[in-house]
Structure formats: structure tokens, C-alpha cells
Amino acid sequence: MSTNTGSAAWTGARNSLSILAVSVALSLFTTAYEKAVIPLFASVPTLKYLGHIVHTSTAFAVITPNLSSSKIILILGCLLLLAPHTSYWISLHAARFRDPIYSPLITHALVLAPLVYFSVSLAMSIDPTLALIVLAANALQLRPLLMLLFSVVSLDASNTVIFTALGCVCLAVYSGIQVDVGRRSTHSNARNTRSTVVFSVIPLIFAMLLSLNPVFRSPTLVDSIVTPYDSPTYPLRILNSTQSKTGIVVVGEILPPADGSSIPLHSIRYLRVSHSLLGGVWIGDQVATIDNFPPLTDQDGTPLGDSIYSAFVLQEAVRLVSGIPQGTKGERNHALIIGLGTGISANAFAQHGMATTIVEIDPAVYDAARQYFGLSDPGINNVFLQDARGWVRSRRAMAEAEDPSVIKYDVVVHDCFSGGGVPEHLFSIEFWNDLKAILSPEGVVAVNFAGKLASDSSQAILVTLLRAFVQCRAFHDRIEPISQEEFHTHFVNMVFFCSPSPTPLIFRPAVEEDYLHSYLRRHILSSLDKREINHAQIRDNSVWSAATEEKFVLTDAHNTLNTWQEEEALEHWKLMREIVPDVVWETY
């Protein structure tokens, strides 16, 4: 009796552990899969229907007949070993349809869904009742925790390693099951057992051959020490590719075609994080300076030209605010950069003799700006590689404690736009109040944001900034004039200039010293008066009310910015695919 009871207990414990292992492995695969396809689809398109696919596949596995456990494990092993290739190549071809909804949906259906289906089928074959309890939230249950864990401990194991390791575990388990079956069977012999084990190794060998074959191997360079990498099909060079805190950080160059043919975009060096361009500069024969002044260079001495994005230059207009005494005297000595990008504004402030503090969440972005985009050394005590929310909060606490080491900043550039959206926790009223505590009484904040002018997200940004700072003025960065219709139908880069000072924000005319020998700066800063966006263009004052305003004030407790940005993020992905050639996004 006790023997039967002990055996039943052992069986129950083994089943529980087996189902838990399946659930954890599925969560680990889903996390790695998400990381694998985000560089091609960006975060919002990837995640929009990922949960639906997982839940649908789970439900389908629950209601359909199951294969034997050993067959399911063999199938899972094969699918996992193929995942490094299927996740990349199916994503690549699906993305070329340039549909932010159906492109990732196709990839999820062909790569993710089969793995979820067979994983849940495996759990159901072990113990259907227990499986339903453990897999109630299936792969989505642990995925956020794993993503957080990867970020906190800076776990940079590649997706390929995770896929391959899980596949090998499945094949090892399959071999173990077959060996055990062979031992128990009176009709099998050693030859059959060995044949079964050898058979289970075939998928692993096949996967290795695929990885070694240059035709099937994906041009992803995160684990490669061979840089720079030159694309065999396009004048594209990858100088560096690093898996980092916010995703894959890539420095690349689109070069002029060697055969003299014409391509729409060339002679640029860019900085990319996953499916977002953080910035770039012109290189080669596109480098030009006023009066042929020696251009900025990278650490290898390569000449660098103007920024490819004019918004970064527009941010520098924060120096031109002269309607307050400190600005009139030209005593803006301390600058704070939140979100570094390629370091265009940070470098400009340094050239103007301003002590500049940099807060950047991703160390790889900072390293890239230093090595490849000519960012001067701001000093070890002026660089903080961490999330800005915590850093600003701690500085406020130090300021309130009257710590003499705390700097009151005269100028702040806040540029956290990436991949079609911004991190909502850096746009709440609580964040702006913390920031004001380390801003000088007459300081000015420049906030970069991109979106449609009258969208909910644009209105929320403006309303929250006005609630925090009392006064703000907004400007766009378009090189060419923009019509009223385009304001509401096109993506527009806007920079909001805000100050807690009651003195009106007035910008002095730009002078030659402000241009730093840059044609782009001269064009943008000298035409500031033509770039202003009236607040009424962002919010319709004719229907505005107190209740409407409260709806758009972003707080930590009520912050729907990410939700409002979803549609714009989908359009931004499509826009980036139209502007930048597919091969640039496909090579990282």
C-alpha cells in the first residue's frame, strides 16, 4: 500500500516538474523569439498580435488529439534547431510586404504557433488537468519576467544559442526515452536502440549544416568578430553590431555604389537600435563645412558631416533663448542630455564651452557615439548610463537635501523618441516635476517628439508640459515648407521648448558662432521664426474644455501614452521601410 502511494506521489511530482519545465522552456523560447524578430518588425508590430497567436495555438492544442510524447519531443527538437533560420528568413520575406500588421502575423503563425502548439500538446500528453492549470497563461506568463531578468543581469546570450540549446535538450530527452523503451521492450535489441539514438542526432547535424551554409545563414553579426562586414548584394557596411540593454545596437554605412549606379540614399553613417534609427551623419563626398573648416572626425580620423536628422540641430535652439536675464547674459553653462543618440547636441554644447552631463540608458549607444560619431569625452563624472527616471529622482532628493554637489542645469535636451514612440514614464507630470527640481529657475528644456500634430499623443505631450512648466513653444524641423494638411497626415518632428520662468520665451537671432561651421545649423537656426507650431494646431481650442485637458494630463497613475502611440508606431515602421532600403533593416 505504501509502495503504491509512494509510486503515485513520485509520478505526480515527476509530471508536475515535467509540465513546469515545458512551461518555462516555452516562455524562454517566446522571449528569445521576440528578441529575434523585433529588429525586423520593431516592438509594437511584433507584440500587437503575439499574445493572440499564443493563446489561439494553446487552445487548438487543448482541443485536438495529441501524438505520443516522444514524437512531440522529436518534432519540437527539429523546430527549435530550425528556429534561428525560420525566425529570420520568414520575418525577412514577410516584412518586405511592408504591412505592420500582417507581416509579423505571418511570421508568428509560421514560426511561433507550431512551437506553442506542440509544447502545449506535450504538456497535455503528460497530464491534461495539471497542464491546463500550469499553462493557463502559457508562454506569456513568464515572458515579461524573463525579459526583465535579461535586462537586469545584462544577459546577452544570443537567440541562436537559446534556440539551439532548447533543441538539443529535446533531442537528448527523445534519445533517453527511446533508450528506456528499448530496455523495457523484450523485442528490441541494441542495434535498434543505437539506430534510434543516431536518428535523433540527424536534425542537429542538419541544423549545423544550415548554419555553415552561407546561402542559408542569416546576415546577423551580433555574435561575429568579423567586422566590418560588407554586404555582398548592396553597398552596405556594418562597422559594429552589439546585443545590448535596449536591443541590437548597430553602426552601419550606406556607401556610394562602386559601379557608379544610382541609389536613392548613400554616403551616410547611421546608428540603429533594433528597428529604429537613432541618428546618423553624412560621410564621404557629402561632408561639407562652411569656409572649408576642418570637419568633426571619429576616433579613426574619418571625416563626419552634418546630421541626417535636422531635429537634433533644432534642439540646439535652446541656447538661443534670450528673453530671460540668464539667456541675455549668455551664461548658460550647464547642460543636461537625456537620451544621447549619436551625440549631435552634446557635441555642440561642448564646442560652445558648456559643461555637459549625459544620461543614456544603453552603454552600447554611448560607446558608439564616442567611437563612430565623434562625441568628445564629457568626463567620467558627467556620464550616467542608466534610466533617466531613477537618475532624475535621485538628483532631486539630493537637491532637496541641499547637497552641494548637485548641479542646477541651465539647459536640458530630452530626446527619448525611438521606434515610433517614447517611454511613457519619462513623460509623466511626476517626471517633469522631478526634472524642474534640478533645473535653474530660468532654465529651458527642449523636448523632442515625433508624431501627427493633432494626435492624442501629441496633445498629451503638450498638455502635460504646459501643466508642468507654465509656458512652452513648439517648432518643427522640416527642411521644406509644410502645409496644414501635411501637419495632420504626416509624421512631424517637433521640439517643445519649455521653462518654469514667468518671463516669455524669446529666441534671439542666430549668429555665425551658433552654426559651428555647419550648413545644416545655419539653415535650421536662421529660419526658426518660420518653424513655429501654434498650440491650436495641436489641440483644437474651439472644443477644448477642462475635462478634455484632464484627460490628456499624463501621470504615473494614469498614463495611456503607449496606447495612444500604437497606431503611430505602426505607421512609423511602414514609413521607415519606405525611406530606408530593406537590406539595411535585414543586415544587423
BATOR-646889 format. One record per residue (C-alpha): residue number from 1; residue in three letters; x, y, z. Coordinates in steps of 0.001 Angstrom, whole numbers. Layout:
BEGIN
> NUM_ALA_X_Y_Z
...
% end
This chain:
BEGIN
> 1_MET_0_0_0
> 2_SER_2745_2399_984
> 3_THR_4718_1398_-2107
> 4_ASN_1788_2270_-4361
> 5_THR_1283_5531_-2545
> 6_GLY_4954_6430_-2894
> 7_SER_4929_5490_-6565
> 8_ALA_1853_7642_-7196
> 9_ALA_3443_10554_-5349
> 10_TRP_6631_10190_-7381
> 11_THR_4639_10063_-10626
> 12_GLY_2672_13136_-9662
> 13_ALA_5813_15056_-8725
> 14_ARG_7533_13990_-11944
> 15_ASN_4573_15077_-14030
> 16_SER_4407_18414_-12232
> 17_LEU_8103_19076_-12784
> 18_SER_7864_17988_-16424
> 19_ILE_4954_20331_-17146
> 20_LEU_6682_23166_-15300
> 21_ALA_9815_22545_-17389
> 22_VAL_7742_22673_-20588
> 23_SER_6138_25952_-19468
> 24_VAL_9482_27555_-18591
> 25_ALA_11066_26339_-21838
> 26_LEU_8130_27710_-23844
> 27_SER_8431_31060_-22077
> 28_LEU_12173_31098_-22759
> 29_PHE_11589_30321_-26432
> 30_THR_8907_33011_-26752
> 31_THR_11220_35562_-25151
> 32_ALA_14083_34659_-27482
> 33_TYR_11738_34624_-30476
> 34_GLU_10500_38102_-29620
> 35_LYS_14077_39371_-29394
> 36_ALA_14866_37686_-32718
> 37_VAL_12105_39334_-34765
> 38_ILE_11973_42821_-33172
> 39_PRO_14980_44045_-35247
> 40_LEU_12898_43370_-38356
> 41_PHE_9446_44385_-37122
> 42_ALA_10042_46775_-34184
> 43_SER_8406_46323_-30808
> 44_VAL_4805_47457_-31352
> 45_PRO_4115_45477_-34588
> 46_THR_5780_42411_-33072
> 47_LEU_3747_42445_-29880
> 48_LYS_400_43601_-31238
> 49_TYR_-933_40115_-32005
> 50_LEU_1746_37901_-30479
> 51_GLY_-472_37153_-27474
> 52_HIS_-3393_36246_-29702
> 53_ILE_-1263_33747_-31619
> 54_VAL_-13_32163_-28393
> 55_HIS_-3488_31837_-26884
> 56_THR_-5025_30517_-30126
> 57_SER_-2279_27910_-30536
> 58_THR_-2722_26873_-26912
> 59_ALA_-6475_26448_-27303
> 60_PHE_-6013_24466_-30512
> 61_ALA_-3565_22117_-28777
> 62_VAL_-6011_21552_-25931
> 63_ILE_-8924_20503_-28165
> 64_THR_-7058_18414_-30763
> 65_PRO_-5800_14815_-30357
> 66_ASN_-2197_14512_-29176
> 67_LEU_646_12472_-30601
> 68_SER_2836_10379_-28354
> 69_SER_5207_12300_-26081
> 70_SER_8319_11007_-27839
> 71_LYS_7117_12075_-31281
> 72_ILE_6172_15534_-29993
> 73_ILE_9593_15963_-28377
> 74_LEU_11320_14967_-31629
> 75_ILE_9213_17464_-33592
> 76_LEU_9955_20208_-31045
> 77_GLY_13671_19459_-31257
> 78_CYS_13622_19829_-35030
> 79_LEU_11561_23042_-34944
> 80_LEU_13828_24590_-32296
> 81_LEU_17006_23786_-34206
> 82_LEU_15491_25366_-37314
> 83_ALA_14228_28421_-35388
> 84_PRO_17376_30572_-35896
> 85_HIS_16796_30289_-39631
> 86_THR_12989_30275_-39825
> 87_SER_12598_33246_-37455
> 88_TYR_14973_35322_-39580
> 89_TRP_14152_34296_-43145
> 90_ILE_10378_34161_-42751
> 91_SER_10468_37556_-40985
> 92_LEU_12650_38973_-43741
> 93_HIS_10320_37987_-46567
> 94_ALA_7162_38816_-44631
> 95_ALA_8499_42289_-43787
> 96_ARG_9005_43036_-47473
> 97_PHE_5223_43185_-47823
> 98_ARG_5574_46346_-45667
> 99_ASP_2432_45699_-43724
> 100_PRO_2930_46355_-39987
> 101_ILE_4_44080_-39086
> 102_TYR_100_41101_-41443
> 103_SER_3884_40866_-41864
> 104_PRO_4607_39938_-38225
> 105_LEU_1348_37968_-38075
> 106_ILE_2578_35691_-40889
> 107_THR_5845_35104_-39051
> 108_HIS_4080_34364_-35763
> 109_ALA_1775_31889_-37497
> 110_LEU_4599_30025_-39265
> 111_VAL_7311_30079_-36579
> 112_LEU_5819_30727_-33150
> 113_ALA_2447_28966_-33439
> 114_PRO_3823_25456_-34206
> 115_LEU_6198_25625_-31232
> 116_VAL_3418_26724_-28901
> 117_TYR_1054_24087_-30260
> 118_PHE_3448_21172_-29806
> 119_SER_4704_22432_-26431
> 120_VAL_1169_22567_-25054
> 121_SER_404_19205_-26684
> 122_LEU_3410_17772_-24843
> 123_ALA_2157_19121_-21526
> 124_MET_-1334_17752_-22229
> 125_SER_81_14310_-23017
> 126_ILE_1757_14234_-19610
> 127_ASP_-1255_15262_-17501
> 128_PRO_-4147_17145_-19118
> 129_THR_-5645_18504_-15889
> 130_LEU_-2352_19690_-14449
> 131_ALA_-1291_21122_-17818
> 132_LEU_-4371_23322_-18003
> 133_ILE_-3542_24780_-14589
> 134_VAL_164_25382_-15211
> 135_LEU_-307_26616_-18769
> 136_ALA_-3324_28826_-18028
> 137_ALA_-1325_31836_-19114
> 138_ASN_1225_29710_-21054
> 139_ALA_4279_31428_-22543
> 140_LEU_3013_34922_-21812
> 141_GLN_3053_34244_-18083
> 142_LEU_6814_34222_-17615
> 143_ARG_7890_36161_-20703
> 144_PRO_7845_39657_-19092
> 145_LEU_9779_38302_-16105
> 146_LEU_12395_36754_-18370
> 147_MET_12706_39955_-20405
> 148_LEU_13260_41901_-17174
> 149_LEU_15789_39329_-15986
> 150_PHE_17717_39542_-19260
> 151_SER_17826_43339_-18931
> 152_VAL_18757_43480_-15232
> 153_VAL_21608_40971_-15409
> 154_SER_22631_42079_-18931
> 155_LEU_22225_38527_-20175
> 156_ASP_23455_38659_-23748
> 157_ALA_23101_35026_-24727
> 158_SER_22074_35118_-28354
> 159_ASN_18724_33904_-29570
> 160_THR_20516_31292_-31666
> 161_VAL_22179_29848_-28567
> 162_ILE_18825_29653_-26752
> 163_PHE_17056_28044_-29711
> 164_THR_19867_25529_-30234
> 165_ALA_20198_24681_-26544
> 166_LEU_16472_24003_-26217
> 167_GLY_16546_21913_-29399
> 168_CYS_19466_19850_-28120
> 169_VAL_17679_19251_-24821
> 170_CYS_14638_17977_-26707
> 171_LEU_16732_15600_-28805
> 172_ALA_18578_14370_-25720
> 173_VAL_15283_13686_-23956
> 174_TYR_13968_11915_-27051
> 175_SER_17071_9718_-27163
> 176_GLY_16733_8966_-23460
> 177_ILE_13096_7940_-23924
> 178_GLN_13980_5641_-26813
> 179_VAL_16811_4031_-24864
> 180_ASP_14482_3473_-21925
> 181_VAL_11824_1989_-24191
> 182_GLY_14441_-287_-25684
> 183_ARG_15444_-1543_-22287
> 184_ARG_11872_-2273_-21296
> 185_SER_10917_-3952_-24573
> 186_THR_11535_-7655_-24955
> 187_HIS_11535_-7380_-28742
> 188_SER_14197_-4698_-29241
> 189_ASN_17916_-5183_-29466
> 190_ALA_20989_-2997_-29010
> 191_ARG_21234_-2281_-32733
> 192_ASN_17727_-815_-32868
> 193_THR_18414_1317_-29809
> 194_ARG_21644_2678_-31291
> 195_SER_19885_3388_-34593
> 196_THR_17199_5366_-32789
> 197_VAL_19795_7441_-30919
> 198_VAL_21731_8103_-34134
> 199_PHE_18486_9068_-35866
> 200_SER_17848_11715_-33215
> 201_VAL_21222_13341_-33992
> 202_ILE_20382_13837_-37670
> 203_PRO_18340_17057_-37086
> 204_LEU_21254_18525_-35137
> 205_ILE_23686_17769_-37950
> 206_PHE_21258_19223_-40488
> 207_ALA_20894_22419_-38430
> 208_MET_24698_22746_-38224
> 209_LEU_24999_22380_-41994
> 210_LEU_22398_25119_-42467
> 211_SER_24348_27423_-40162
> 212_LEU_27577_26790_-42060
> 213_ASN_25997_27291_-45481
> 214_PRO_26354_31000_-46440
> 215_VAL_23207_30795_-48558
> 216_PHE_21012_29985_-45569
> 217_ARG_22982_31682_-42789
> 218_SER_21341_34957_-41780
> 219_PRO_23497_38111_-42039
> 220_THR_23201_38845_-38325
> 221_LEU_26510_39839_-36829
> 222_VAL_25871_40097_-33105
> 223_ASP_27986_37034_-32377
> 224_SER_30513_37660_-35122
> 225_ILE_34002_39002_-34568
> 226_VAL_34370_39668_-38286
> 227_THR_33729_43402_-38598
> 228_PRO_33458_45456_-40631
> 229_TYR_31068_43349_-42677
> 230_ASP_30369_44249_-46308
> 231_SER_27077_43152_-47813
> 232_PRO_27608_41082_-50976
> 233_THR_24390_42436_-52561
> 234_TYR_24332_46138_-51608
> 235_PRO_26827_48943_-50889
> 236_LEU_26293_48466_-47148
> 237_ARG_28938_48096_-44462
> 238_ILE_28332_47149_-40821
> 239_LEU_31013_48598_-38560
> 240_ASN_29688_47194_-35299
> 241_SER_26779_45093_-34047
> 242_THR_26161_44584_-30329
> 243_GLN_23382_42955_-28333
> 244_SER_22772_45448_-25558
> 245_LYS_20306_46667_-22981
> 246_THR_17726_48148_-25360
> 247_GLY_18208_45720_-28240
> 248_ILE_20678_45221_-31062
> 249_VAL_22824_48341_-31464
> 250_VAL_24227_48658_-34985
> 251_VAL_26580_51155_-36582
> 252_GLY_26460_50921_-40352
> 253_GLU_27244_52824_-43513
> 254_ILE_25374_53075_-46803
> 255_LEU_28141_53673_-49325
> 256_PRO_28099_55021_-52889
> 257_PRO_27786_52128_-55386
> 258_ALA_31196_51006_-56619
> 259_ASP_29895_50694_-60190
> 260_GLY_28672_54294_-60269
> 261_SER_24992_53347_-60411
> 262_SER_22382_55439_-58662
> 263_ILE_20682_54582_-55359
> 264_PRO_18310_56919_-53510
> 265_LEU_20278_57104_-50251
> 266_HIS_24028_56807_-49788
> 267_SER_27088_58287_-48083
> 268_ILE_25627_58102_-44590
> 269_ARG_26738_56506_-41349
> 270_TYR_23833_55559_-39104
> 271_LEU_23180_54379_-35556
> 272_ARG_20397_51852_-35204
> 273_VAL_18785_50175_-32209
> 274_SER_16572_47259_-33291
> 275_HIS_14172_48756_-35890
> 276_SER_14825_52415_-35051
> 277_LEU_17357_54883_-36398
> 278_LEU_18728_56935_-33512
> 279_GLY_20623_59207_-35849
> 280_GLY_23321_59446_-38443
> 281_VAL_25750_61718_-40262
> 282_TRP_26859_62263_-43819
> 283_ILE_30187_60772_-44849
> 284_GLY_32448_60682_-47899
> 285_ASP_31863_63337_-50541
> 286_GLN_28752_64518_-48663
> 287_VAL_30889_66047_-45909
> 288_ALA_30888_69834_-46301
> 289_THR_31549_72700_-43905
> 290_ILE_31247_76487_-44085
> 291_ASP_34548_78039_-45200
> 292_ASN_36000_74522_-45558
> 293_PHE_36561_74365_-41817
> 294_PRO_38077_71019_-40700
> 295_PRO_35135_68672_-40052
> 296_LEU_34468_66576_-36997
> 297_THR_36133_63132_-37126
> 298_ASP_35575_59777_-35466
> 299_GLN_38230_58011_-33393
> 300_ASP_39859_56657_-36553
> 301_GLY_40080_60107_-38142
> 302_THR_37226_59584_-40641
> 303_PRO_35621_62963_-41513
> 304_LEU_31978_63285_-40464
> 305_GLY_29421_65675_-41923
> 306_ASP_26132_67140_-40749
> 307_SER_23389_65172_-39029
> 308_ILE_20947_63380_-41332
> 309_TYR_18187_64419_-38896
> 310_SER_17600_68145_-38521
> 311_ALA_15671_67698_-35250
> 312_PHE_18939_67271_-33356
> 313_VAL_20113_70650_-34624
> 314_LEU_16753_72250_-33857
> 315_GLN_17216_71182_-30227
> 316_GLU_20277_73417_-30041
> 317_ALA_17986_76448_-30347
> 318_VAL_17579_76063_-26583
> 319_ARG_20779_78134_-26376
> 320_LEU_19130_80987_-28241
> 321_VAL_16506_81762_-25609
> 322_SER_17262_85379_-24666
> 323_GLY_14049_86628_-23109
> 324_ILE_15299_85869_-19606
> 325_PRO_18243_87535_-17857
> 326_GLN_20451_84468_-17789
> 327_GLY_19972_83920_-21504
> 328_THR_20673_87591_-22269
> 329_LYS_23971_87431_-20420
> 330_GLY_24951_84280_-22280
> 331_GLU_25659_82443_-19044
> 332_ARG_24132_79076_-19858
> 333_ASN_26986_76999_-18509
> 334_HIS_25448_73634_-17563
> 335_ALA_23652_71345_-19994
> 336_LEU_21929_68016_-19408
> 337_ILE_21314_65481_-22191
> 338_ILE_18659_62813_-21581
> 339_GLY_18879_60326_-24457
> 340_LEU_22191_60615_-26301
> 341_GLY_21645_59182_-29784
> 342_THR_24707_59966_-31876
> 343_GLY_25591_62900_-29621
> 344_ILE_24898_65777_-32042
> 345_SER_23541_68177_-29394
> 346_ALA_26003_67035_-26730
> 347_ASN_28930_67728_-29053
> 348_ALA_27558_71146_-29998
> 349_PHE_27148_72181_-26357
> 350_ALA_30710_71063_-25644
> 351_GLN_32000_73136_-28566
> 352_HIS_30150_76124_-27131
> 353_GLY_32035_75642_-23874
> 354_MET_29147_74228_-21835
> 355_ALA_29762_71584_-19161
> 356_THR_27526_68746_-20371
> 357_THR_26078_65843_-18374
> 358_ILE_24834_62803_-20311
> 359_VAL_22191_60339_-19110
> 360_GLU_21816_57409_-21523
> 361_ILE_20236_54070_-20680
> 362_ASP_22263_51967_-23128
> 363_PRO_26072_51715_-22715
> 364_ALA_26427_50469_-26302
> 365_VAL_24811_53669_-27627
> 366_TYR_27277_55787_-25656
> 367_ASP_30222_53691_-26879
> 368_ALA_29033_54006_-30491
> 369_ALA_28668_57791_-30194
> 370_ARG_32211_58045_-28830
> 371_GLN_33870_55720_-31328
> 372_TYR_31961_56309_-34551
> 373_PHE_30255_59714_-34302
> 374_GLY_32938_61947_-32847
> 375_LEU_31434_62532_-29389
> 376_SER_34051_64267_-27276
> 377_ASP_34831_62906_-23828
> 378_PRO_32495_64629_-21366
> 379_GLY_34475_63363_-18377
> 380_ILE_33824_60268_-16289
> 381_ASN_31769_62162_-13699
> 382_ASN_29456_63556_-16382
> 383_VAL_28204_60272_-17887
> 384_PHE_25440_58210_-16291
> 385_LEU_24474_55015_-18109
> 386_GLN_21102_54324_-16533
> 387_ASP_17401_55011_-16855
> 388_ALA_16725_58742_-16596
> 389_ARG_13717_58378_-14299
> 390_GLY_15692_56996_-11395
> 391_TRP_18616_59328_-12015
> 392_VAL_16474_62477_-12036
> 393_ARG_14571_61343_-8942
> 394_SER_17801_60743_-7025
> 395_ARG_19165_64148_-8081
> 396_ARG_16004_65811_-6884
> 397_ALA_16396_64107_-3499
> 398_MET_19990_65346_-3317
> 399_ALA_18911_68872_-4243
> 400_GLU_16209_68903_-1584
> 401_ALA_18816_67720_932
> 402_GLU_20922_70726_-152
> 403_ASP_23776_68541_-1350
> 404_PRO_26402_70986_-2652
> 405_SER_27445_68595_-5447
> 406_VAL_24071_68873_-7216
> 407_ILE_24122_70933_-10417
> 408_LYS_21239_73144_-11409
> 409_TYR_21037_72830_-15172
> 410_ASP_20524_75833_-17425
> 411_VAL_19692_73748_-20493
> 412_VAL_18139_70282_-20801
> 413_VAL_17673_68323_-24028
> 414_HIS_15197_65476_-23595
> 415_ASP_15251_63184_-26646
> 416_CYS_13929_59692_-25976
> 417_PHE_11979_59057_-29191
> 418_SER_12723_55624_-30636
> 419_GLY_10932_53183_-32909
> 420_GLY_7794_55246_-33370
> 421_GLY_7237_56064_-29719
> 422_VAL_8617_57333_-26437
> 423_PRO_8907_55733_-22971
> 424_GLU_5788_56924_-21173
> 425_HIS_7414_57011_-17727
> 426_LEU_9705_59813_-18942
> 427_PHE_6743_61991_-19964
> 428_SER_4567_61977_-16862
> 429_ILE_3873_65076_-14769
> 430_GLU_5813_63476_-11903
> 431_PHE_8919_63148_-14080
> 432_TRP_8723_66761_-15230
> 433_ASN_8308_67926_-11627
> 434_ASP_11401_65954_-10633
> 435_LEU_13291_67491_-13541
> 436_LYS_12238_71023_-12588
> 437_ALA_13856_70499_-9177
> 438_ILE_17299_70252_-10824
> 439_LEU_16624_72998_-13375
> 440_SER_17782_76546_-12736
> 441_PRO_14891_78991_-12148
> 442_GLU_15307_80376_-15648
> 443_GLY_16404_77150_-17289
> 444_VAL_14937_75817_-20538
> 445_VAL_14021_72258_-21516
> 446_ALA_13953_71105_-25165
> 447_VAL_11741_68029_-25650
> 448_ASN_11830_66119_-28913
> 449_PHE_8703_64283_-30071
> 450_ALA_7580_62873_-33408
> 451_GLY_4030_62162_-34468
> 452_LYS_970_63580_-36140
> 453_LEU_192_67072_-34988
> 454_ALA_-3323_66671_-33610
> 455_SER_-2980_63084_-32423
> 456_ASP_-3876_62105_-28868
> 457_SER_-226_61511_-28047
> 458_SER_852_64957_-29330
> 459_GLN_-1921_66620_-27366
> 460_ALA_-941_64696_-24237
> 461_ILE_2698_65751_-24538
> 462_LEU_1782_69428_-24932
> 463_VAL_-865_69493_-22189
> 464_THR_1383_67756_-19662
> 465_LEU_4336_70015_-20448
> 466_LEU_2172_73130_-20066
> 467_ARG_853_71826_-16751
> 468_ALA_4416_71322_-15503
> 469_PHE_6233_74318_-16987
> 470_VAL_3579_77035_-17454
> 471_GLN_4937_78074_-20862
> 472_CYS_6116_76203_-23948
> 473_ARG_6748_76968_-27593
> 474_ALA_6855_74308_-30322
> 475_PHE_8791_74165_-33611
> 476_HIS_9098_71651_-36433
> 477_ASP_12293_70536_-38154
> 478_ARG_11168_70059_-41763
> 479_ILE_13667_71313_-44307
> 480_GLU_10957_72209_-46808
> 481_PRO_7787_74207_-46028
> 482_ILE_4902_72072_-44776
> 483_SER_1220_72547_-45490
> 484_GLN_-1544_72490_-42897
> 485_GLU_-2832_69219_-44349
> 486_GLU_586_67574_-44015
> 487_PHE_725_68651_-40370
> 488_HIS_-2204_66344_-39672
> 489_THR_-1459_63461_-42040
> 490_HIS_2350_63186_-41917
> 491_PHE_4852_62397_-39209
> 492_VAL_6390_65620_-37959
> 493_ASN_9389_66014_-35704
> 494_MET_8538_68611_-33079
> 495_VAL_10700_70185_-30405
> 496_PHE_8932_71758_-27432
> 497_PHE_10877_74463_-25592
> 498_CYS_9580_74915_-22030
> 499_SER_10623_76888_-18972
> 500_PRO_9346_77403_-15419
> 501_SER_10314_81072_-15694
> 502_PRO_7385_83540_-15959
> 503_THR_9393_85619_-18421
> 504_PRO_8217_84926_-22017
> 505_LEU_10404_82609_-24094
> 506_ILE_12071_84748_-26760
> 507_PHE_14717_83441_-29134
> 508_ARG_17495_85749_-30234
> 509_PRO_18569_85679_-33900
> 510_ALA_21226_83064_-34586
> 511_VAL_24715_84344_-35386
> 512_GLU_27684_82805_-37159
> 513_GLU_29155_81376_-33933
> 514_ASP_25981_79362_-33376
> 515_TYR_26427_77465_-36637
> 516_LEU_29745_75788_-35765
> 517_HIS_30627_75886_-39481
> 518_SER_27603_73697_-40286
> 519_TYR_25357_74385_-43266
> 520_LEU_22500_72485_-41633
> 521_ARG_22712_74552_-38441
> 522_ARG_22711_77735_-40457
> 523_HIS_19623_76638_-42365
> 524_ILE_17661_75450_-39312
> 525_LEU_18623_78031_-36714
> 526_SER_18339_81016_-39048
> 527_SER_14776_80049_-40029
> 528_LEU_13421_79445_-36548
> 529_ASP_10703_82075_-36939
> 530_LYS_9234_80115_-39875
> 531_ARG_9069_76831_-37966
> 532_GLU_6816_77635_-35047
> 533_ILE_3751_75473_-34456
> 534_ASN_787_77191_-32874
> 535_HIS_-684_75335_-29917
> 536_ALA_-4078_75484_-31613
> 537_GLN_-2669_73289_-34393
> 538_ILE_-2042_70561_-31835
> 539_ARG_-5195_70942_-29765
> 540_ASP_-8475_72324_-31063
> 541_ASN_-9185_75266_-28758
> 542_SER_-12734_75601_-30121
> 543_VAL_-13781_72346_-28419
> 544_TRP_-11277_72382_-25572
> 545_SER_-12551_72113_-22014
> 546_ALA_-11257_71488_-18513
> 547_ALA_-12432_67875_-18706
> 548_THR_-10658_67390_-22032
> 549_GLU_-7460_68801_-20577
> 550_GLU_-7545_66460_-17597
> 551_LYS_-7888_63528_-19976
> 552_PHE_-4567_64398_-21588
> 553_VAL_-2512_65088_-18457
> 554_LEU_-82_62163_-18148
> 555_THR_505_60918_-14617
> 556_ASP_2177_57820_-13223
> 557_ALA_-1227_56527_-12170
> 558_HIS_-2969_57436_-15433
> 559_ASN_-649_57208_-18402
> 560_THR_-2067_55928_-21694
> 561_LEU_706_57340_-23873
> 562_ASN_1881_53919_-25032
> 563_THR_-1657_53001_-26085
> 564_TRP_-2133_56278_-27953
> 565_GLN_1189_55794_-29742
> 566_GLU_416_52321_-31076
> 567_GLU_-1158_53413_-34352
> 568_GLU_1588_55968_-34943
> 569_ALA_4244_53338_-34200
> 570_LEU_2751_51083_-36886
> 571_GLU_2807_53934_-39389
> 572_HIS_6351_54844_-38366
> 573_TRP_7513_51285_-39102
> 574_LYS_5975_51469_-42561
> 575_LEU_7498_54912_-43144
> 576_MET_10972_53703_-42181
> 577_ARG_10606_50797_-44603
> 578_GLU_9779_53228_-47406
> 579_ILE_12651_55618_-46652
> 580_VAL_15429_53129_-45908
> 581_PRO_16117_50110_-48186
> 582_ASP_15032_46702_-46886
> 583_VAL_18586_45379_-46899
> 584_VAL_19596_47926_-44258
> 585_TRP_16989_46591_-41835
> 586_GLU_17793_42989_-42749
> 587_THR_21512_43245_-42017
> 588_TYR_22497_43574_-38392
% end
